Amino acid sequence: MSTNDRPKFKAVKSTAIYATPEALFYKLSEREKSHGYLRGPQQDVLREYAEKFSEVADIAFELPTGTGKTAVGLLIAEWWRLQSRKVAFLSLTNQLAGQVLEEAKRLRVSAADVERR
């Protein structure tokens, strides 16, 4: 894929800057329908990230199955995007990419699938 074929990053509208990804979570519109609260492991990871790694450009984290890794990753990515930073959320397969996009819709977080364009 040449640089001319890449999708353009969306311009970020001037918006409130949230202190942490966790603070952003509680301000997302309509997220209560699918995400009423953060689970304990999600809060722990987001808080540790905010305290120790918020300026690190490349991150990876590990959580047990079913604890909400996708939501954590999307919250961190959206938090960065709202600060006018470029973000890429990578997945191993198209199926996983589809799951990430669905989770982004539930959270009301902007996302785009580059592979399927």
ABEGO torsion letter per residue (X at the ends): XBAAABBBBBBBBBBBBBABAAAAAAABBGAAAABABBBAAAAAAAAAAAAAAAABABBBBBBBBGAGAAAAAAAAAAAAAAAGBBBBBBBABAAAAAAAAAAAAAAGBBBBBAAAX
